């Protein structure tokens, strides 16, 4: 919801819904219950392998993969 502060700055009504964008595969991974130590395969507008790791740990690069 739009805060009173930003509503005043933008000349809009406070409390109105705010939409945000994201990649469908990332939402699919969250919806499937991805967590540290798991890999999920998401098939939709693209096919993606998604995994998460703690930001506190160094993760080895995997040749042939990309993304963050």
C-alpha positions as MATLAB code, in Angstrom:
seq = 'XXXXXXXXXXXXXXXXXXXXXXXXXXXXXXXXXXXXXXXXXXXXXXXXXXXXXXXXXXXXXXXXXXXX';
ca = [
       0.000    0.000    0.000;
       1.193    3.499   -0.776;
       2.403    5.251    2.368;
       1.175    8.691    3.420;
       4.662   10.123    2.865;
       4.931    8.905   -0.741;
       1.301    9.705   -1.476;
       1.944   13.328   -0.500;
       5.142   13.471   -2.607;
       3.419   11.975   -5.657;
       0.019   13.648   -5.285;
      -1.744   10.291   -4.977;
      -4.153    8.726   -2.491;
      -2.538    7.069    0.535;
      -3.311    3.382    0.961;
      -3.741    2.567   -2.730;
      -2.335   -0.809   -3.849;
       1.128   -0.823   -5.387;
       2.075   -3.480   -7.951;
       5.618   -4.749   -8.368;
       7.326   -6.740  -11.054;
       9.408   -9.881  -10.750;
      10.536  -12.811  -12.837;
       7.978  -15.602  -13.080;
      10.587  -18.301  -12.402;
      11.590  -16.652   -9.123;
       7.966  -16.523   -7.959;
       7.567  -20.138   -9.040;
      10.568  -21.142   -6.947;
       9.154  -19.391   -3.879;
       5.753  -20.980   -4.479;
       7.322  -24.428   -4.706;
       8.998  -24.010   -1.323;
      12.606  -23.498   -2.416;
      14.984  -23.099    0.511;
      18.709  -23.340    1.134;
      19.968  -26.715    0.007;
      17.191  -27.395   -2.521;
      16.988  -27.073   -6.296;
      13.693  -26.559   -8.096;
      12.995  -26.751  -11.819;
      10.510  -24.176  -13.068;
       8.822  -24.633  -16.439;
       6.768  -21.720  -17.744;
       7.636  -18.953  -20.202;
      11.167  -20.234  -19.727;
      12.753  -23.260  -18.111;
      14.916  -22.440  -15.116;
      16.753  -24.227  -12.353;
      16.502  -22.168   -9.160;
      18.335  -22.619   -5.893;
      19.066  -20.354   -2.957;
      22.005  -20.095   -0.604;
      22.811  -17.959    2.387;
      24.430  -14.638    1.491;
      26.894  -15.356    4.304;
      28.317  -18.408    2.496;
      30.621  -18.447   -0.518;
      29.076  -20.465   -3.346;
      31.233  -22.122   -5.989;
      30.542  -21.039   -9.594;
      28.961  -23.738  -11.760;
      30.282  -23.754  -15.355;
      27.508  -23.203  -17.894;
      25.101  -21.500  -15.495;
      24.230  -17.851  -15.028;
      22.084  -15.675  -12.815;
      21.943  -14.419   -9.291;
];
